[in-house]
């Protein structure tokens, strides 16, 4: 079984190119927005549609075209749809098709590891650097 992990300090994240391809494969919408902060000195921010995907830290992808109109817009952030399913076939296909360097987002470094199908496992991490560990019993 193939498992996608983050093999460097930071966090597991996909590049905008990878998010677009992932969404296309998964058949879900993909709309990019940048944050625009108010100029009146408050910390309010609003989401503004964008095609400029170079500012990864100030840009998020949503599965709906109007997240700013939702009560909880962050329920529609695309990155959360694969964060807990690292064996997702569309995720693995996307990473393999684009290559590790192109698929990796603003932090970390994506890697795919092979785990035998009969092994029970989980993703462990330290400061965002992840590895696949075999499950074991523990008593406290």
Buried (B, 14 or more C-beta within 10 A) or exposed (E): BBBBBBBBEBBBBBBBBBBBBBBEBBEBEBBBBBBEEEEEEEEEEEBEEBEEBEEEEBBBBBBBEEBEEEEEBEEBBBBEBBBEEBEBEBBBBBBEEBEBEBBBBBBBBBBBBEBEEEEEBEBEBEEBBBBBEEEEEEEE
